[in-house]
Amino acid sequence: MKSIANNIRGDKVIWVVVVILSIFSLLSVYSSTGTLAYKYQSGNTEYYFFKHFGILVFGFFLMYLAHMVKYTYYSRISQIGIIIAIPLLLFTLFTGTSLNEASRWLTLPIVNLTFQTSDLAKIALIMFVARMLSKKQDQINDFRNSFLPIIATISIVCLLIFPANFSTSAILFVTCVILMFIGRINILHLLGLFAIMIVASALFLMLIFNFPEIGRFGTWKSRIESFSNKDSDSNYQSDQAKIAIASGEIFGKFPGNSTQRNFLPHPYSDFIYAIIVEEYGIIGGVFILLLYLILLYRGMRIASRSPGTFGAFLTIGVCLILVLQAIINMSVAVGILPVTGQPLPLVSMGGTSIWFTSIAIGIMLSVSAEVEIEEQMTEKKEDISNSENHSKAESIIS
């Protein structure tokens, strides 16, 4: 353990943020899984606590491994990742484990472990887009050689995720477009893409409301109508979340004293932020938001100091998608957005979602570690140069 601690590299603030979020996660999951424990584990409330603790520990191990890999290797890994991710998304779409009319999961044989292939696809796509943008900086304004291959890959992955998980597809697409903008893709090409997306969104809404019997159109239509009609009976989840947040007031009911955990569906995942605010008050809710904003700030700081364009784009991409997901989860809990089913990164109870999030943060830390090495080498060179200049000055004087 001591050798591992000595080898921890990268931005220490990010490590601290991850540890604090994990502590909140353990406390909140333990508090919100009481009903689940009585329903499935004969009242053994510690079961989900220790299970979640084990998932977080393994997440830290994956983060440690990811941050030990030199970030430049992720450029090659992205090629393998995207080749694996696309067939897996196709396979999941047609033969995956279905829940609520959505095939999002693959169940691994023997171990019986389920995971969302979209979690793998998110990281793989962001790494691949970062690679493409860095490789094509010399011809970044070229439509055929730069814009077209990048947007084609993004579109394929997002369209494969879209039928079963609209919100994840939308977050991933927006993150990649922002990354393209930062990567200096021709603004006219991006404006054209924006115009196409507006038209496509309008047509999509027309299809949802005119053909609700197709696929998940009915589910999406119901969520839009429920969100628009605040008095609808379909707003049960949102209403219970609002009650939890309102009853938390400023200082909260303190850990373990939530009452809405008994009424909220999925209080340990989709609506865990509402439970946090109920138990820790507005102060706790703002503190969690602040942690994600600190993560965003540190990510942008690492990107600005990155020794290469790939490291900068990679850090911005993985940081942005995590923070966007967190903000959307919190926005749903407070009623700003309709219910989407997005977990709160590193806080919501989960398995592979936490592990892939840990890998994403490990990638950020890998870039950060390289930044530290580059800065240390620069400082040494400056010290040597100053020492040599000082020696020359002394010899001239003497």
C-alpha positions in Angstrom: 0.0 0.0 0.0 2.9 2.4 0.8 4.4 1.8 -2.6 1.1 2.5 -4.3 0.7 5.8 -2.3 4.2 6.8 -3.3 3.3 6.2 -7.0 0.2 8.3 -6.9 0.7 11.1 -9.5 -1.2 13.8 -11.1 -3.4 16.6 -9.8 -3.8 16.1 -6.0 -6.9 18.3 -6.0 -8.7 15.9 -8.3 -7.7 13.0 -6.0 -9.2 14.8 -3.1 -12.4 15.6 -5.0 -12.8 11.9 -6.0 -12.3 10.8 -2.4 -14.9 13.3 -1.0 -17.4 12.3 -3.7 -16.8 8.6 -2.8 -17.4 9.3 0.9 -20.7 11.1 0.1 -21.5 8.1 -2.2 -21.0 5.5 0.5 -23.1 7.5 3.1 -25.9 8.3 0.6 -26.1 4.8 -0.9 -26.2 3.2 2.6 -28.9 5.6 3.6 -31.1 5.2 0.5 -31.0 1.4 0.1 -32.9 0.5 3.2 -36.1 -0.3 1.3 -34.1 -2.2 -1.3 -32.4 -4.3 1.4 -35.7 -5.2 3.1 -37.2 -6.2 -0.3 -34.3 -8.3 -1.7 -31.9 -9.0 1.2 -34.1 -9.8 4.1 -33.4 -6.5 5.8 -29.6 -6.8 5.6 -28.9 -3.1 5.1 -25.2 -3.6 5.2 -25.3 -5.7 2.0 -25.5 -2.8 -0.4 -23.1 -0.7 1.6 -20.3 -3.3 1.4 -21.1 -4.1 -2.2 -20.9 -0.5 -3.1 -17.7 -0.1 -1.1 -16.1 -2.9 -3.1 -17.2 -1.3 -6.4 -15.6 2.0 -5.3 -12.4 0.3 -4.2 -12.1 -1.5 -7.5 -12.9 1.9 -9.2 -9.9 3.4 -7.4 -7.8 0.5 -8.5 -8.8 1.1 -12.2 -8.2 4.9 -11.8 -4.7 4.1 -10.4 -3.9 1.8 -13.3 -5.3 4.3 -15.9 -3.3 7.2 -14.4 -0.1 5.1 -14.5 -0.4 4.7 -18.3 1.3 7.5 -20.3 -1.5 9.5 -21.9 0.0 9.3 -25.4 -0.8 5.5 -25.4 -4.5 6.4 -25.2 -4.2 7.6 -28.8 -3.6 4.0 -30.0 -6.0 2.6 -27.4 -8.8 4.8 -28.9 -8.5 3.0 -32.2 -9.0 -0.4 -30.6 -11.7 1.0 -28.3 -13.8 2.4 -31.2 -13.4 -0.8 -33.2 -14.7 -2.8 -30.2 -17.4 -0.3 -29.1 -19.3 -0.1 -32.4 -20.0 -3.8 -32.8 -20.8 -4.1 -29.1 -23.4 -1.2 -29.4 -24.9 -3.0 -32.4 -25.0 -6.3 -30.5 -26.6 -4.6 -27.5 -29.2 -2.8 -29.6 -30.5 -6.1 -31.0 -29.8 -8.7 -28.4 -29.0 -6.9 -25.2 -30.7 -7.2 -21.8 -33.9 -5.2 -22.0 -35.4 -3.0 -19.2 -38.2 -0.6 -19.7 -38.2 -1.3 -23.4 -34.6 -0.3 -23.7 -31.7 -2.6 -24.6 -28.8 -0.9 -22.8 -27.0 -3.7 -21.1 -25.0 -6.8 -22.0 -24.9 -9.6 -19.5 -21.5 -11.4 -19.4 -21.8 -15.2 -19.2 -20.5 -17.1 -16.2 -19.9 -14.0 -14.0 -23.5 -12.8 -14.7 -22.2 -9.2 -14.7 -24.2 -6.6 -16.6 -22.7 -3.4 -18.1 -23.8 -0.6 -20.3 -21.9 -0.7 -23.6 -22.5 3.0 -23.9 -20.2 3.6 -21.0 -17.3 2.0 -22.9 -18.4 3.8 -26.1 -18.3 7.2 -24.4 -14.7 7.0 -23.4 -13.6 5.3 -26.7 -15.3 8.0 -28.8 -13.9 10.9 -26.8 -10.4 9.4 -27.0 -10.9 8.8 -30.8 -12.2 12.4 -31.4 -9.2 13.8 -29.4 -6.9 11.7 -31.5 -8.4 12.8 -34.8 -8.4 16.5 -33.9 -4.8 16.4 -32.8 -3.7 14.5 -35.9 -5.5 16.8 -38.3 -4.6 20.3 -37.0 -2.6 21.0 -40.1 -5.7 20.5 -42.3 -8.4 21.3 -39.7 -10.5 23.5 -42.0 -10.7 20.9 -44.7 -14.3 19.5 -44.9 -13.5 16.2 -46.6 -10.4 15.2 -44.7 -11.2 16.6 -41.2 -14.8 17.5 -40.5 -16.4 14.6 -42.4 -14.5 11.6 -40.9 -14.8 13.1 -37.4 -18.6 13.8 -37.5 -19.2 10.5 -39.3 -17.7 8.5 -36.4 -19.5 10.6 -33.8 -22.8 10.2 -35.6 -22.4 6.4 -35.9 -21.7 5.9 -32.2 -24.4 8.4 -31.0 -27.1 6.9 -33.3 -26.3 3.4 -32.0 -26.8 4.6 -28.4 -29.8 6.8 -29.3 -32.7 4.3 -29.5 -32.1 2.9 -26.0 -30.5 5.9 -24.2 -31.4 9.3 -25.7 -29.9 11.4 -22.9 -26.5 9.6 -23.0 -26.5 10.0 -26.8 -27.3 13.7 -26.6 -24.7 14.4 -23.9 -22.0 12.6 -25.8 -22.9 14.3 -29.1 -22.8 17.8 -27.4 -19.5 17.0 -25.7 -17.9 16.0 -29.0 -19.3 19.1 -30.9 -17.8 21.3 -28.1 -14.5 19.4 -28.5 -14.6 20.0 -32.3 -15.2 23.7 -31.7 -12.2 23.9 -29.3 -10.2 21.8 -31.8 -10.6 24.7 -34.3 -13.0 22.9 -36.8 -14.2 25.3 -39.4 -17.0 27.4 -37.8 -19.0 27.4 -41.0 -19.0 23.5 -40.9 -20.2 23.6 -37.3 -22.9 26.2 -38.1 -24.1 23.9 -40.9 -24.2 21.0 -38.4 -26.1 23.1 -36.0 -28.7 24.0 -38.6 -29.1 20.3 -39.6 -29.6 19.4 -35.9 -32.3 22.0 -35.4 -34.3 20.6 -38.4 -33.6 17.0 -37.3 -34.8 17.9 -33.7 -38.1 19.4 -35.1 -38.7 16.3 -37.2 -37.9 14.1 -34.3 -40.4 15.8 -32.0 -43.1 15.5 -34.8 -42.4 11.8 -35.0 -42.6 11.4 -31.2 -46.0 13.1 -30.9 -47.5 11.5 -34.0 -46.2 7.9 -33.7 -45.9 7.2 -29.9 -46.3 3.5 -30.5 -42.9 3.2 -32.2 -40.1 2.0 -29.9 -39.5 4.3 -27.0 -41.3 7.3 -28.6 -44.1 6.8 -26.2 -41.8 7.0 -23.2 -40.1 10.2 -24.5 -43.5 11.7 -25.3 -44.8 10.9 -21.8 -41.7 12.5 -20.2 -42.0 15.7 -22.3 -45.8 16.0 -21.5 -45.2 15.3 -17.8 -42.5 17.9 -17.6 -44.6 20.5 -19.4 -47.7 19.8 -17.3 -46.5 20.3 -13.7 -49.9 19.0 -12.2 -49.7 15.7 -14.1 -49.9 12.5 -12.0 -46.9 11.2 -14.1 -44.7 13.6 -12.2 -44.5 11.4 -9.1 -40.7 11.0 -9.2 -40.1 14.7 -9.7 -42.6 15.6 -7.0 -41.0 13.3 -4.4 -37.6 14.7 -5.3 -38.8 18.2 -4.8 -40.3 17.2 -1.4 -37.0 15.8 -0.4 -35.1 18.9 -1.4 -37.6 21.3 0.3 -37.6 19.3 3.5 -33.8 19.4 3.7 -33.9 23.2 4.1 -30.5 24.8 4.8 -28.7 22.2 7.1 -30.6 19.0 6.2 -32.0 16.2 8.4 -28.5 14.8 8.9 -27.1 11.5 7.5 -29.5 8.5 7.6 -32.6 10.6 8.4 -34.2 10.8 4.9 -37.9 10.0 4.7 -38.3 10.4 1.0 -36.0 7.5 0.3 -39.1 5.4 1.1 -41.1 7.0 -1.6 -38.6 8.0 -4.4 -38.1 5.4 -7.1 -34.3 4.7 -7.4 -33.2 7.1 -4.6 -29.8 5.5 -4.7 -29.1 6.2 -8.4 -31.2 8.7 -10.5 -32.3 10.8 -7.6 -29.5 10.4 -5.1 -28.9 14.1 -5.3 -32.3 14.8 -3.8 -31.5 12.4 -0.9 -28.2 14.3 -0.4 -29.9 17.6 -0.2 -32.6 16.2 2.1 -30.0 14.9 4.5 -27.2 17.5 4.1 -29.4 20.5 3.3 -28.8 23.2 0.7 -25.2 23.5 2.0 -24.5 19.9 1.1 -26.2 20.2 -2.3 -24.1 23.3 -3.1 -21.0 21.6 -1.8 -21.5 18.6 -4.2 -22.1 21.1 -7.1 -18.9 22.9 -6.1 -16.9 19.7 -6.2 -17.9 19.1 -9.8 -17.1 22.6 -10.7 -13.7 22.2 -9.1 -13.2 19.1 -11.2 -14.1 21.1 -14.3 -11.7 23.9 -13.4 -8.8 21.5 -12.7 -9.5 19.7 -15.9 -9.4 22.9 -17.9 -6.2 23.9 -16.1 -4.6 20.6 -17.0 -5.6 21.0 -20.6 -4.2 24.5 -20.8 -0.8 23.3 -19.5 -0.8 20.0 -21.6 2.5 19.5 -23.5 0.5 18.3 -26.6 -2.8 18.9 -28.3 -4.0 15.3 -27.9 -3.6 15.6 -24.1 -5.5 18.9 -24.0 -8.4 17.6 -26.1 -8.5 14.3 -24.2 -8.7 16.0 -20.8 -11.4 18.5 -22.0 -13.5 15.7 -23.4 -13.5 13.3 -20.5 -13.8 16.1 -17.9 -16.7 17.8 -19.8 -18.8 14.7 -20.3 -18.5 13.9 -16.5 -19.5 17.4 -15.4 -22.3 17.7 -18.0 -23.7 14.4 -16.8 -23.5 15.5 -13.2 -25.2 18.8 -13.9 -28.0 17.1 -15.8 -28.6 14.6 -12.9 -28.8 17.5 -10.4 -31.0 19.5 -12.8 -33.4 16.6 -13.0 -33.5 16.3 -9.2 -34.4 19.9 -8.7 -37.0 19.9 -11.6 -35.1 22.0 -14.2 -35.0 19.1 -16.7 -37.3 16.2 -17.4 -36.4 12.7 -16.0 -33.5 11.3 -18.0 -32.1 8.4 -16.0 -28.5 9.8 -15.8 -26.6 8.7 -12.7 -24.5 11.1 -10.7 -20.9 10.3 -11.5 -19.0 8.6 -8.7 -21.9 9.1 -6.3 -24.9 7.0 -7.6 -24.9 3.3 -6.9 -23.7 1.4 -9.9 -21.1 -1.1 -11.1 -19.5 -0.6 -14.5 -20.7 3.0 -14.7 -18.5 3.9 -11.7 -15.6 1.9 -13.1 -15.7 3.6 -16.5 -16.0 7.0 -14.7 -12.9 6.0 -12.7 -11.0 5.2 -15.8 -12.0 8.5 -17.3 -10.7 10.4 -14.3 -7.6 8.2 -14.4 -7.0 9.4 -18.0 -7.2 13.0 -16.8 -4.7 12.3 -14.0 -2.4 10.6 -16.6 -2.3 13.9 -18.6 -1.8 15.8 -15.4 1.1 13.6 -14.4 2.8 14.2 -17.7 2.3 18.0 -17.2 4.1 17.8 -13.9 7.0 15.9 -15.4 7.3 18.4 -18.2 7.3 21.3 -15.8 9.8 19.7 -13.5 12.1 19.1 -16.5 11.7 22.8 -17.5 12.5 23.9 -14.0 15.7 21.8 -14.0 16.8 23.1 -17.3 16.2 26.7 -16.1 18.2 25.9 -12.9 21.1 24.5 -14.9 21.0 27.4 -17.3 21.0 29.9 -14.4 23.8 28.1 -12.7 25.9 28.1 -15.9 25.2 31.8 -16.4 26.1 32.5 -12.8 29.4 30.6 -13.2 30.3 32.5 -16.4 29.6 35.8 -14.7 31.9 34.8 -11.8 34.7 33.8 -14.2 34.4 37.1 -16.0 34.5 39.1 -12.8 37.5 37.1 -11.5 
